Amino acid sequence: MKKLKITLVKSPIGYKYDQKDTVKRLGLRKLNSTVIKDDVPQIRGMIRKVRHLVKVEEIEE
């Protein structure tokens, strides 16, 4: 199964609450923090919402 490596590259400060909440629910706390998530439609939707704040890489496992 594919995995996604998600890195927070821009601070959510100054953006709407729902975008801040989405970043938090992805598990990203600090700038340049990274999480690895399964490549599922729910996670893709969350990434799409905050695509201007994160960097995404696909990794194979």
N, C-alpha and C positions, 0 to 999 in steps of 0.2 A: 504494500500500500504506500502511496505517496505521502510525504509529509511536507509541511510548509514551515520554513524558518522565518519568523516575523520579528523585525527589529524596529523599535520606536526611534525615529530619527528627528522628529520635531515635537516640541512640547504642545500638549493639548490646551495649555493655558490660553484663554481668550476665545476659545471655540465653545459652541453650544454644549450644554450639559449632557445631551445624549451621546455626543461624540466622546466626551471625557469618560462617560460611563462605558462606552464600547471599548475604549483603550484599556480600561481597568478590567473589564470582563475577559479580555483577551489574555490577561495576566501580565500586562506590561505596566511596570511601576515607575521606573526611572528612565531618563533619556539614555539611549543606546542599550537598553535591556533587551534581551532576546528570549523568545519562547519557541518551542517546536510543537506544532499542532497537526492533527490529521487533516488531510485535504478532503473536507466534506463541504457540502453546499452552505451549511450554517456558518462555518468559519469564513468561507469565501464572501458571504454577504456582509459579515462584520468587517472584513478587510476592505471591501468596496466602500463602506460607509466612511472609513478613516484612511483611505488610500493616500491622501495628501500628508499624512503623519507617519506612515510606516514604510518600510522596505521589505519586500517579500521575495524569498528564494524558494524554489522547489528542490527538495532533496529526495533521493531514493533510499529506501531501506529494505 
